[in-house]
Amino acid sequence: MLAERHELRIPARYNGPPDSGHGGYVSGRFAALAAPHQGATVTVTLTEPTPLDEPLTFTAGPRRSTVTHGTRLIATVAPGRAPVDPPPSVDPAAALAAAARFEGHVGHPFPTCFACGHSRAARDGLALAPGPVDGVPDTVATPWTPAAEGIADGFPVPDELVWSALDCPGGWADDPLARPRLLSRMTAVVRRAPRAGEPCVVVARRGAVSGRLLRVDSALYDATEQLLASATATWTALVDSGTHVSNSPGKDTA
């Protein structure tokens, strides 16, 4: 039996680094395609930067699915384990105060990032500003009110936007200005997608660091501090000033 295949493209506006896809966004897209084959909870491993506005091929498999660009392996999707220890909620006022301490307004390694870049047109990205939470070590938070993204206020936003929101705050839980990193592996569970126009808070907590690898946990809460979604992720430090990670998150060479 022939493997199930789908062609897709990542529109250029959903970038992380200037010339490649936003890690959380593309992971959410790939996870949705793999869900009928790998289940509702999956782990997406990004092995190469995802090209923008280029044809990608999703190939379903019984144990794992793959995303390729020509002969290059871009990502794999395999069954995952749901996050078990999301960072605790942060009330909206504390998240707003944390966002005022966001360090990415100056020296951001990727200022046009779809989720946390602030050098984009108004409402063209998520405009997250994850800053340190007062009195809570290794934790950042930011308010987030999802924009409509082509749907009316009050309707749920697509899951890939939730993955996007869960992604970037994890990188700011460390110090991306001193050592830029890119997402290389992510597992997310969306309990309820927030509605367009619904005020939310994203929280991320720094975990263990091993060589070039950083492990983080993140969570999305509504204004009443009810958990909407959670994620675990691995970020890999860049080997140079470019945007290529150069090794998989399971094979740290540092």
N, C-alpha and C positions, 0 to 999 in steps of 0.2 A: 504494500500500500504506500502510495506516495505521501511524503510528509506535507502537512498543511503549511502553506506559505502565504504571507501577506506582504505587500509593499507599502511602505509609509515614508513620509518625509517629516522632518522637524522644521517648522517655519523659523526663519532667521530671528524673529523677535524673541524666541525662547532660548536665548544664549546664556551661558555662564561666563566663561572667557569670551572674548570678542568673536572668535571664529568657530566655536563649538557649542554644543547643546548644554543647557542647564542640567546639572546632574540629577536633581530631584525631579524636574519635569520629565526628562527622558525616561528615568526609572519608572515613574508613574505610568507613562504611555506603554512601556514594555511590559509592566506588571499586568495591565489591563488585558493586553493581548494574550498573555500567558495564563491568565486565571482559569480558563476552561481546561487547561492541560496540567498545570502545576498546583492549582488550588487557589483559594482566596488570599492566603498568606504566602508571599514569595520573597525571596532574596534576589535582588538584582545586583550583579557584579559588572562594573564598567571596566572593560579592558583596554579601550582606546577612547580618545575624545570623539564624541558623536558629531559628525559633520552636519552642517545646516543646509537645508534646501537641496539635499542630495537624496537619491533613492536608496532606501535601506530595505533589507529583506528580513522579515521575521519568519523563522522556521520553527514550528512546534515539534517537540520531542517528548517521549514518554517520561524521561527523567529530568531533562532540562530542555529549555528552548533557547534559541540563539538569535542574535541580531547581527547582520553582517552588512558591510559596505563593499561590494565587489568581493574580493577574496579576504578582506580584513574582518576579523572578529571584533565587533564593537561591544557586545554585551552578552551575558548569559543570564538566564532566569531559572531558578530552581526552587523547590519547596522550601519555605522558611519557617522559623519559629516566631510566634508573636512576641513582641516586647513584654517583659514581665515587671520591669521596674522603671516606669516613666518618671521623669522629674516631677516633683510636686507642683501644683498650680501656683501661680503668682497673681495677685489681684490686679485688676486693670490699672489702678493708680500707681502701684509699684512698677508695673510694666512700662507705663508712660515715663516714669522717672528714670528707669533703666535705659529707655530709648534715647533719652537726652544725653546719655553718656556713650552713645554709639561712636566708635572710633573710626568708622569707615567714611566719614565725610571728607577726611584728608588722608591721602596715601592709600586709598582702597586699591587692592591688587587687581580687581576687576570692576571698575566703576560703572560699567554698563550692564552688569549682571541683572538678569530678569527679576530675581527675587530680592536681592539686597543692594543693588546698584542704585545710586542716586544721581547719575548723570544720564537720565532718560527723560523723555517727555512725560508730562503729568499723566498719571493713570495708565502708563504704558508698561508698568511692572508692578510688583507687589510692594515695593518701597519699604521693605522690612528694615528695622534699625535695631538689631539686637545688641543691647548693652548690658553691662554687669549689674546684677541685682544686689542692692544694698543688703549686706549682712548674710548673704547666701554664697558661700565659696563656689568657684568653678561653675557658676550658673549665669546665663544671660536670658533676657526676655525682651519681647517687643509686642506692642499691639499690632493687630492685623484685622482690617475690615475688608473682606473679599470684594473686589469689584465685580461688575456684572459679567464681563467677558462674553458678551453676546447674548446673555440671558437676562430676564427681568429680575429686579430685586425681589427677594423672598424665595427664590428657587435655589436648590443646592448647586454649588459650583462643582466642576469636574474634579475627580479624584487626583488627577495629575497636578492640579493647583495646590491641593492639600500636601502632596508629596513635595512640591516646590517649597511650600512654607515651612515644612518640617526640616528641610535640607540645610539651607544656609545658616540658620542660627547655630547649628552644631559647629560650623567652622569658626564662628566668632566666640565660641566657648573657650578656645585656645587663644593664640595670638597670630592671626593671619598676616598682620603687617610685618612681623618679624620673620615668619616662616610660612609663606603661602602654601595652601593645600588644596587638593581637589577631592570631591567625593569619589570613592571607588567601590563602595558596597553599601547597600541600603535595604532594610526590611521595614515596611510600614503597614500599619493596620488602621483603616479608616472606619471608625464605629458609626459616625454620622458626619457627612460632609456639611460644612457650614453653609448657610444661605448667603447669597449675594446681599451685601449691606449689613450683615450680622457682625457686630464687634466681637473679636476674639483676642486671645493672647497666645503667643508661641513661646515656649520655654525650652532651653537646651542646657544640658549638663555635661561638662567635660569628664571623660573617663580616663582609662589607662592610655599611656603613651609608650610605644615600643618602637625604637628606631624612628623610621619615617611615618609610622602608623599612629593615628589618633582615633580612639573609639569614643563615640558620643551617644547620648540618649536625648530625644526631643519629644515634645508633646504639644498638642493643640487643645486649648480649653475655650469654652464659651464664656460669656460675661458673668455667668453664675459659677464659674470654676468647675463645670462638668467636663470630663474628658471626652474630646471628640475624636482624637487620633493620636497615635504614638509611633515612634520609630527608633530603631537602632541603626547606627551607621559607622563606617570606617572611612576616614579621610587619609590620603597619602600625600606627604610633603613633596613638592616639586623638586626635581634634581637640579634644575637650573632656573633661569628667569622665564622660560617658556611655559607651555601649558601641557606638557606631556608627563604623565606620571611614571611611565616606563616599566613598572612592574605591578603584578597583581597584588591586592591587599592581603592575600594569604601567603605571600612570598617576599617578606621584607628583606631587602638586601643591605640595609644600612648597618 
